[in-house]
Structure formats: structure tokens, C-alpha cells
Amino acid sequence: MIFKPRLHHPFQRLATKSGNFLVSPLSAELILALSQSGARNDTAEEIQDSLSLPRESEQIEDAVQAVLSALGPEQDYVLRIINKIYVKEDYPIREEFSAIAQDVYDAQVENIDFCNKSEAARTMNQWVEEETEDKIQDLVDPDILGNETRAVLINALRFRANWTTPFQFFATFRQDFYPADGDSVEVETMHIQDEYLEYYENPELNASFVVLPIQGYNISMTVALPDARTGLALLEEHISQVMEIPEETSIEMLNVALPKFKIQSKIDFKEILQSLGVRKAFEDGEADFSGIAGEKGELFINDVVQKTYIDVNEDGVEAAAATYIVKILNRNAECSKDFIVNHPFIFFVRVNGLVAFLGRVLLPDY
């Protein structure tokens, strides 16, 4: 499968930071895949390796098209993936790259005056806000733009879906949540009673998992709950193992208690990508994006920044992400098992096998 889970590493990089956070591996992977279409030699190979992509461009393009097709229009949920490339006025982008961007990634290309930093940032941010229904704002900082900026690549992802079995509003009430340290805090907690759900345990991680189905084909949110309220660090350290689809799960009758939560995050992927071996792309004079424009060394990536948003409530899940790169049975027959999410946890939203969102909740905020 394209996009193997190497970009789940933000957990290992961010584990020492405080607070809740959310990343969209899918958003970051798509924008990086787009950038590698214009990369050459070592620069291209480093990006390909970070995403576990093949070397042949045709294989990559076919795989990307298959992914985008699998994530295409669906009646039961909204998942919009939009790519856009802003290019400096009169800057000659290679026709081959423009064709790939439009035909494979369905990316729009628009000229813009980067010298007018404030207006350029306003234009790009307005587009992102419109595409994410105002969930992602102020993505592009005008201070990173200037006369030397040649192109900005943006990926926006918008997701909204309902639970297959909604949490009932009347069953939501304030309940104690126990942070890893400190006193308990009362938070708005949703409840489902006597529901058959996919459930599994991992003794190596000292954690249990519940899969909450979302309306639509092959889509769900998984909650990974450590056995102890101080056990989150072990999950973060082995995040790839957390993300693995287990060989065997069971369908259990469960009583689930899950806090409502909202998260907004801004994450700089530059250090994360460098830790995965993507180095040439960030080096002025060494990066080779000559497949986009100019010669080797003229274009390099200044930064890769992602802003994300998620709202988990009784109805379902609403989320958004934007990433940019500057180029530069009988229910009475058995007893229910309790799955009470009352201490820090990890969650991820998977669509057709791809992780669209991955987050950590230390203390729910709603």
C-alpha cells in the first residue's frame, strides 16, 4: 500500500510536549508526494523513501490516483481533498509538472504576487478557509513570503461524518477524567450502552482498543486506551504498533464512555521529515526541484507546516487539515464489558485503510 506509516512519527517527536494535538498523515503525505513529482535525483529519493514510495514515477502516479479515487465522493460522509499551487507571477513552471499536478493530483495552479506579502497570504488563507469551511484559519504566515518565494503548495482536507450508532444526547453528562498527573477534572462524556463493537487488547502495550464505526464504507475511529492513566508514553513510543491492524479482533457487547473533545493544532513537519531522512529538499543550493522549474539548487523547501482541527461529539466526527510547503445478536444473552475512556488516550480515523487523522488527548476540551 502507498503511504506506509512513517509519518506517524510526530508522536515520537512531540511526546515531550504538553497538551492535546492532532496530525493528518494523509494531508502531509499527499503534499509531499506532489512535491516529489517535481524533485530529481537524491532529493526525490529521500522524499520517496520517507513515504515508502517506489522509484518509478508512473507507479507513484498510478498509486496516488488509486488513493484519491478510493477516497472520492461518498454519500455517507464528506471527505474533500484539494491541492493548490500558487506560483510567483511570470515564473516559468515546467509544463510537464503542471500537467502531472492537474491530471494526477487535481491540483489547481494560480499565479500570485509574493512581493505583496500580506495580500498573498490573505488570498491563500481565504482559499483554505473556504475549502475547510473556516475550520483552518491563518495557515500561511505573511512573514515567510517575499521576493525570493517562487511557489507555495497547499493541501486542504475536509472531513465530516456521522457515527453508525450515534451517542444519545440525553446520555451525555459530566464525568471524572483523570490526567496522568494532578487531580481529576469533570468533562462532558458521551455514552453508548450494550452496543456490539469491534474490540481488542494488546498485552505488550498494556492497552485496549475499541473501533467506533462511522457511516460509509470501511471508515472508523479507533480509540487506544492504556490500562493505566500513566501508560500513554508506551503507546507513543510504539505508535507504529498502535496503528497496526490486528490479525484477530472480537465483537463484544460494550458500554462505552468517551469524552467529547475538540483539538486545534499547528505542527512544523520540517524536523520530523529531516529525522526521516528528507534533508536535501531543505538545503539551499543542494535541493533539486528542477522538475518544477529552474535548475538544481534554485528551488528548495523552506518549511512544511500543518494546521488541523477535529470535533468529536454525539453526532460524529468533523475534522479538517491543511498542509503547505513553501518551495522555495440477543442483547440480553451476555453481560456488557465497560470501555471507559477516563484518562489520556490516542485515537485515529482510518478511511479505506489510510490514516486521515491521528491524535492524542491528555485532557479533553470542548
C-alpha positions in Angstrom: 0.0 0.0 0.0 1.1 3.5 -0.8 2.0 5.7 2.2 3.2 3.3 4.9 3.0 4.7 8.4 6.3 6.6 8.7 4.6 10.0 9.0 3.0 8.8 12.2 6.4 9.6 13.8 5.1 13.0 15.1 4.1 11.2 18.2 7.6 10.2 19.0 8.9 13.8 18.2 6.1 15.5 20.1 5.8 13.2 23.1 7.7 15.6 25.3 5.4 18.5 24.5 2.4 19.2 26.6 -1.2 19.3 25.6 -3.5 17.6 23.1 -2.5 17.5 19.5 -3.7 16.3 16.1 -1.9 15.5 12.8 -3.2 14.4 9.4 -0.6 11.9 8.0 -2.7 11.8 4.8 -2.6 15.5 4.2 1.2 15.6 4.7 1.8 12.6 2.6 -0.2 13.9 -0.4 1.5 17.3 -0.5 4.9 15.6 -0.2 4.0 13.2 -3.0 3.1 16.2 -5.1 6.4 17.9 -4.4 8.5 14.7 -5.2 6.8 14.7 -8.7 9.0 17.7 -9.4 12.1 16.5 -7.5 15.0 14.9 -9.1 17.9 12.6 -8.1 18.8 12.4 -4.3 16.1 15.0 -3.4 13.4 12.8 -5.0 14.8 9.6 -3.5 14.8 11.0 0.0 11.1 12.0 -0.2 10.2 8.7 -1.8 11.9 6.8 1.0 10.2 8.8 3.7 6.8 7.8 2.2 7.9 4.3 1.2 7.2 5.1 -2.4 8.6 3.2 -5.4 11.2 4.8 -7.6 9.2 4.7 -10.9 7.2 7.9 -11.3 4.4 6.0 -13.2 4.0 3.7 -10.3 3.7 6.6 -7.9 1.2 8.5 -10.1 -0.9 5.3 -10.5 -0.9 4.7 -6.8 -1.8 8.3 -5.9 -4.7 8.2 -8.4 -5.9 5.0 -6.8 -5.8 6.5 -3.3 -7.6 9.6 -4.4 -10.2 7.5 -6.3 -10.7 5.3 -3.2 -11.3 8.5 -1.1 -13.6 10.0 -3.7 -17.2 11.2 -3.4 -19.3 9.1 -0.9 -22.9 9.7 0.0 -22.5 8.8 3.7 -19.7 11.2 4.6 -17.8 14.2 3.4 -14.1 13.9 2.6 -12.7 16.6 0.3 -9.1 16.6 -0.7 -7.9 19.7 -2.5 -4.5 20.6 -3.7 -3.4 24.0 -5.0 -0.1 25.5 -6.2 0.5 29.2 -6.0 3.3 30.3 -8.4 5.1 33.7 -8.5 3.8 35.8 -11.3 5.7 35.2 -14.6 7.7 32.4 -13.1 8.1 29.6 -15.7 6.7 26.3 -14.2 7.6 23.3 -16.4 4.6 22.1 -18.4 5.2 18.5 -17.5 4.9 19.3 -13.8 1.8 21.4 -14.3 0.2 18.5 -16.2 1.0 16.0 -13.5 -0.2 18.3 -10.8 -3.5 18.8 -12.6 -4.1 15.3 -14.0 -2.8 13.2 -11.1 -3.4 15.4 -8.0 -6.2 17.5 -9.4 -4.2 20.5 -8.2 -5.2 24.0 -9.3 -2.4 26.3 -10.4 -2.7 30.1 -9.8 -0.3 33.0 -10.2 0.3 35.3 -7.3 2.4 38.3 -6.3 4.5 37.2 -3.4 6.2 40.6 -3.1 2.9 41.9 -1.6 3.2 39.5 1.3 0.1 40.5 3.2 -2.2 40.3 0.2 -0.7 37.0 -1.0 -1.1 35.4 2.5 -4.7 36.8 2.7 -5.5 35.2 -0.7 -4.1 31.8 0.2 -5.6 31.8 3.6 -9.0 32.8 2.3 -8.9 29.8 -0.1 -8.0 27.4 2.7 -10.8 28.9 4.9 -13.4 28.4 2.2 -12.3 24.8 1.5 -12.3 23.9 5.2 -15.5 25.8 6.0 -13.5 28.2 8.2 -12.1 25.3 10.3 -8.5 26.2 9.3 -7.6 29.8 9.5 -4.3 31.8 9.1 -2.4 28.8 7.7 0.2 30.9 5.8 2.2 33.5 7.7 3.0 36.5 5.5 6.4 36.8 7.1 7.6 33.6 5.4 6.8 35.1 2.0 8.9 37.5 -0.1 10.6 38.4 -3.3 12.5 35.1 -3.3 9.4 32.9 -2.8 8.7 31.0 -6.1 5.9 28.7 -5.2 3.6 27.6 -2.3 2.0 24.1 -2.4 -1.1 23.7 -0.3 -3.2 20.6 0.5 -6.5 21.0 2.3 -8.5 18.1 3.7 -12.1 18.4 5.0 -13.9 15.5 6.7 -17.3 15.3 8.2 -19.1 12.0 9.1 -21.7 10.6 11.5 -21.4 7.6 13.8 -23.1 4.4 12.5 -24.6 4.3 16.0 -24.8 7.9 17.4 -24.2 8.7 21.0 -27.5 9.8 22.5 -27.5 13.5 23.7 -29.5 12.6 26.8 -26.8 10.2 27.8 -24.1 12.8 27.9 -23.1 14.1 31.3 -20.1 15.4 33.2 -17.9 12.7 34.5 -14.4 12.5 36.1 -11.4 12.4 33.8 -8.0 11.5 35.3 -5.0 13.2 33.8 -1.6 11.5 34.0 -0.8 13.7 37.0 -2.9 16.0 39.1 -6.5 15.9 40.3 -9.5 14.6 38.3 -11.5 17.0 36.2 -15.1 16.8 35.2 -15.6 16.7 31.4 -18.6 16.2 29.1 -18.7 12.5 28.5 -20.8 10.6 25.9 -22.2 7.1 26.5 -23.4 4.1 24.4 -24.9 1.2 26.2 -25.0 -2.5 25.2 -23.5 -2.0 21.7 -21.7 -4.7 19.7 -18.4 -3.2 18.7 -15.0 -4.4 17.5 -12.7 -4.7 20.4 -9.2 -6.0 21.0 -6.4 -5.9 23.6 -2.6 -5.7 23.3 -0.8 -7.0 26.3 2.6 -5.8 25.0 1.3 -2.2 25.0 -0.8 -2.7 28.1 -3.7 -1.2 26.2 -7.2 -2.0 24.9 -8.8 -0.7 21.7 -12.3 -0.1 20.5 -13.3 0.6 16.9 -16.2 3.0 16.6 -17.8 2.6 13.1 -18.6 5.7 11.0 -21.2 5.8 8.3 -19.7 4.9 5.0 -17.6 2.1 3.5 -14.6 1.0 5.6 -14.3 4.0 7.8 -13.9 4.2 11.6 -12.4 5.9 14.6 -10.2 3.7 16.9 -9.6 4.7 20.5 -6.4 3.3 22.0 -6.7 3.4 25.8 -3.8 2.4 28.1 -4.6 0.3 31.1 -3.1 2.8 33.4 -3.6 6.6 33.3 0.2 7.0 33.2 0.5 4.5 30.3 0.3 6.8 27.3 4.1 7.2 26.8 4.4 3.5 25.9 1.8 3.9 23.2 3.5 7.0 21.9 6.9 5.2 21.8 5.4 2.3 19.8 2.9 4.3 17.7 3.5 2.2 14.6 2.5 -0.9 16.6 -0.6 1.0 17.8 -1.6 1.7 14.2 -1.2 -1.9 13.0 -4.5 -3.7 12.1 -4.6 -6.7 14.4 -4.8 -10.2 12.9 -7.7 -11.1 15.2 -10.3 -9.0 16.9 -13.6 -9.8 18.6 -17.1 -8.3 18.5 -18.0 -7.5 22.1 -21.1 -6.0 23.7 -19.7 -2.8 25.2 -20.7 0.1 27.3 -18.6 2.9 26.0 -17.9 6.2 27.8 -16.0 8.7 25.6 -15.3 12.4 26.3 -16.4 15.0 23.8 -13.4 16.9 22.5 -12.1 19.5 20.1 -8.5 19.9 19.1 -6.7 22.5 17.0 -3.0 22.0 16.3 -0.2 23.6 14.3 2.7 21.3 13.6 6.0 22.0 11.9 6.9 18.9 9.9 10.4 20.1 8.9 12.3 18.5 11.8 10.1 15.4 11.5 10.9 15.0 7.9 14.6 15.6 8.4 14.6 12.8 11.1 13.1 10.5 8.4 16.0 11.3 6.0 14.5 14.2 4.0 17.4 16.6 4.1 18.4 17.6 0.5 15.0 19.2 -0.1 15.6 21.8 2.6 19.1 22.8 1.6 19.6 26.0 -0.4 21.8 25.3 -3.4 21.6 21.5 -2.9 17.9 20.7 -3.4 16.9 19.5 -6.8 13.4 20.5 -7.8 14.4 21.2 -11.4 11.4 19.1 -12.5 9.2 22.0 -11.2 11.2 24.9 -12.5 14.8 26.3 -13.0 17.9 24.4 -12.3 19.3 22.3 -9.5 19.8 24.4 -6.4 17.4 27.2 -7.3 14.3 25.8 -5.5 14.3 24.4 -2.0 11.7 23.8 0.7 11.7 26.4 3.4 9.1 24.8 5.6 6.3 22.3 5.9 3.5 23.4 8.2 0.2 21.7 9.0 -2.8 23.1 10.9 -5.5 20.7 11.9 -9.0 20.7 13.6 -11.2 18.0 14.9 -14.6 18.0 16.7 -15.8 14.7 18.2 -19.3 14.8 19.6 -22.6 12.8 19.8 -23.3 13.0 16.1 -19.9 12.1 14.8 -16.6 13.5 13.7 -15.8 16.7 12.0 -12.3 17.4 11.0 -10.0 19.5 8.7 -6.4 19.7 7.9 -4.2 21.9 5.7 -0.6 21.4 4.9 1.6 23.7 2.9 5.1 23.6 1.5 7.0 26.7 0.5 9.2 26.0 -2.5 11.4 27.8 -2.2 -27.4 -10.7 18.0 -29.7 -11.1 21.5 -28.5 -8.3 23.6 -29.7 -9.9 26.8 -27.7 -13.1 26.3 -24.4 -11.8 27.7 -23.0 -9.2 30.1 -21.6 -6.0 28.6 -18.0 -5.0 29.0 -17.1 -1.5 30.1 -14.8 0.6 27.9 -14.5 3.8 30.0 -12.2 6.5 28.5 -11.4 8.4 31.6 -7.7 9.0 31.2 -5.3 10.1 28.4 -5.7 8.3 25.1 -4.8 8.1 21.5 -7.3 8.0 18.6 -7.1 7.7 14.8 -9.6 8.0 12.0 -9.0 5.5 9.2 -10.6 5.7 5.7 -10.2 2.8 3.3 -7.1 1.7 5.2 -5.5 5.2 5.2 -5.0 7.2 8.4 -6.6 10.5 7.8 -6.2 11.8 11.3 -4.2 10.8 14.3 -4.4 12.5 17.7 -3.6 12.5 21.4 -5.9 13.7 24.2 -4.3 14.4 27.6 -7.3 16.4 28.8 -10.5 16.8 26.8 -11.5 20.3 25.9 -15.0 21.0 24.5 
